[in-house]
Amino acid sequence: MTKTEILETVKKFLIEELEIDEDKIKEDAKLKDDMGIDSLDFVDIVVIVEKNFGFKIKPEEMSAVVTLKDFCDYIESKVNA
């Protein structure tokens, strides 16, 4: 799966599932500060990622994930491992 495919999939579920304004979804946007994703949203994200990408997010691996780009890079590292 390419980086572009991952980004498009992530954008789609951020807009449809979490109802985040498309204007806020930029690669350098911070998940919490810029997009307003809270701990309850992260629970939904875990389920959505497992459904769309076929792996479980480990909370300890998410500590370095701050921006949307970090999140997509993390997914890419798992999907293409």
Secondary structure, DSSP 8 states (H G I E B T S, - for coil): --HHHHHHHHHHHHHHTS---GGG--TT-BTTTTT---HHHHHHHHHHHHHHHS----GGGGGG--BHHHHHHHHHHHHT-
